[in-house]
Amino acid sequence: MAGDAPRRSSPVQRPAPRPVTRRFVIGRRTGGADELHGLEPAVVEPAVLAPAVLERAATWFEVDRSALVLGSAQPLAHIDLDACRAAGVDVARRRSGGGAVLVVPGEMLWLDVVIGAGDPLWDDDIGRSMWWLGEVWAEALLSLGAAAGSLVAVHRGPVRRTNWSNHVCFDGLGAGEVTIDGAKAVGISQRRTRSWARLQSSMHVVWRGEMMAALLSPPRPTSAALHSPASLSALVG
């Protein structure tokens, strides 16, 4: 696949590690999707003194109720509000771009990483700046054996769009995102200022294609028309 960095689980050829001079402060937060997406870096981890010394934070988020999370510029008309209400699904909006993501309690691995502009992991190129996080996910999946015998790749090419990728995040493929045997496994989006970047990443534990399709506005796709991501449950059985 052009633009990707494919790797099989064994043997694994790993690139030379990027310089790391500071460790991450690891955190966990639980709440509604709207609340969690609204957190600023100073709230995610209490460590803001100045942009140059912003403490690295890696926070695992867990929603306490189901939500359909829209991208920052995604039209509300993409989704069926009545269907969301009937299904008991909150509607939230994140501050990073892309299509909608369905989050269900216990069915999504959601990791946000915050770095300051002076961090060695910072890259002025927005697309390239997400490659390293994709590598972290790929290494984790390979080391845990979740992708045993599969081709794992970090996307480094242009954005890949489909008929529904503007509506559904996991139907397209962007910079740094991870695929397993060609199917998207990890989605990554980013919000940044001059002082910091918040990289948001997620992987479905369970993919609910029928539910996702049903929450979109007519003429909505069938679940079969959506690209099924490589969910963790499908990988480990």
SULTA-V200619 format. One record per residue. D_LAST is the distance of its C-alpha to the last C-alpha in Angstrom with 1 decimal. Layout:
# SULTA-V200619
d_last=D_LAST
d_last=D_LAST
This chain:
# SULTA-V200619
d_last=26.4
d_last=29.7
d_last=29.7
d_last=26.3
d_last=25.6
d_last=22.9
d_last=21.3
d_last=19.0
d_last=17.1
d_last=19.8
d_last=22.6
d_last=22.8
d_last=26.1
d_last=26.6
d_last=29.5
d_last=32.2
d_last=31.3
d_last=33.3
d_last=35.9
d_last=34.8
d_last=37.7
d_last=36.3
d_last=33.3
d_last=31.2
d_last=31.8
d_last=28.4
d_last=28.2
d_last=26.2
d_last=27.4
d_last=26.4
d_last=28.2
d_last=28.5
d_last=27.5
d_last=31.1
d_last=32.2
d_last=29.7
d_last=30.4
d_last=34.1
d_last=34.1
d_last=36.4
d_last=35.8
d_last=38.5
d_last=36.6
d_last=33.1
d_last=34.7
d_last=38.4
d_last=39.6
d_last=41.7
d_last=45.1
d_last=45.7
d_last=43.5
d_last=44.1
d_last=42.7
d_last=39.9
d_last=37.4
d_last=34.0
d_last=31.4
d_last=27.6
d_last=26.5
d_last=23.2
d_last=23.6
d_last=22.1
d_last=23.4
d_last=24.7
d_last=24.7
d_last=23.3
d_last=25.2
d_last=25.6
d_last=26.9
d_last=29.4
d_last=30.5
d_last=33.9
d_last=35.8
d_last=33.7
d_last=35.9
d_last=35.3
d_last=36.1
d_last=32.6
d_last=31.1
d_last=32.2
d_last=33.4
d_last=34.0
d_last=30.5
d_last=29.2
d_last=31.7
d_last=30.8
d_last=27.1
d_last=28.1
d_last=26.8
d_last=29.0
d_last=30.3
d_last=30.6
d_last=31.7
d_last=30.8
d_last=33.5
d_last=31.7
d_last=31.4
d_last=29.0
d_last=27.5
d_last=26.0
d_last=22.7
d_last=21.2
d_last=20.4
d_last=19.1
d_last=19.3
d_last=16.1
d_last=14.3
d_last=15.9
d_last=16.5
d_last=20.2
d_last=22.4
d_last=26.1
d_last=28.4
d_last=32.2
d_last=34.6
d_last=38.4
d_last=40.4
d_last=41.7
d_last=38.4
d_last=37.8
d_last=34.4
d_last=36.4
d_last=37.1
d_last=39.6
d_last=37.7
d_last=35.2
d_last=32.7
d_last=32.9
d_last=32.7
d_last=29.0
d_last=28.0
d_last=27.9
d_last=25.4
d_last=23.1
d_last=23.6
d_last=22.7
d_last=19.3
d_last=18.7
d_last=19.9
d_last=17.7
d_last=14.4
d_last=15.7
d_last=17.0
d_last=13.9
d_last=12.1
d_last=9.6
d_last=11.3
d_last=12.0
d_last=14.1
d_last=14.2
d_last=17.4
d_last=17.7
d_last=20.9
d_last=23.1
d_last=25.2
d_last=28.9
d_last=30.5
d_last=31.9
d_last=30.0
d_last=28.2
d_last=28.9
d_last=27.9
d_last=29.5
d_last=27.5
d_last=26.9
d_last=29.9
d_last=28.4
d_last=24.7
d_last=23.8
d_last=20.5
d_last=22.3
d_last=24.5
d_last=24.4
d_last=26.8
d_last=28.0
d_last=25.7
d_last=22.5
d_last=19.5
d_last=17.8
d_last=15.0
d_last=16.0
d_last=18.5
d_last=16.4
d_last=17.5
d_last=15.1
d_last=17.9
d_last=21.0
d_last=24.3
d_last=27.6
d_last=30.8
d_last=33.8
d_last=36.7
d_last=40.3
d_last=42.9
d_last=42.0
d_last=38.2
d_last=34.9
d_last=31.9
d_last=28.8
d_last=26.1
d_last=22.5
d_last=19.2
d_last=15.6
d_last=13.7
d_last=10.9
d_last=10.9
d_last=13.1
d_last=15.8
d_last=17.6
d_last=19.9
d_last=20.9
d_last=21.7
d_last=23.8
d_last=25.6
d_last=26.8
d_last=28.5
d_last=32.2
d_last=33.3
d_last=33.2
d_last=29.6
d_last=26.9
d_last=24.6
d_last=20.9
d_last=20.8
d_last=23.5
d_last=21.4
d_last=19.3
d_last=15.6
d_last=14.6
d_last=11.7
d_last=9.9
d_last=8.1
d_last=5.5
d_last=5.2
d_last=5.7
d_last=3.8
d_last=0.0
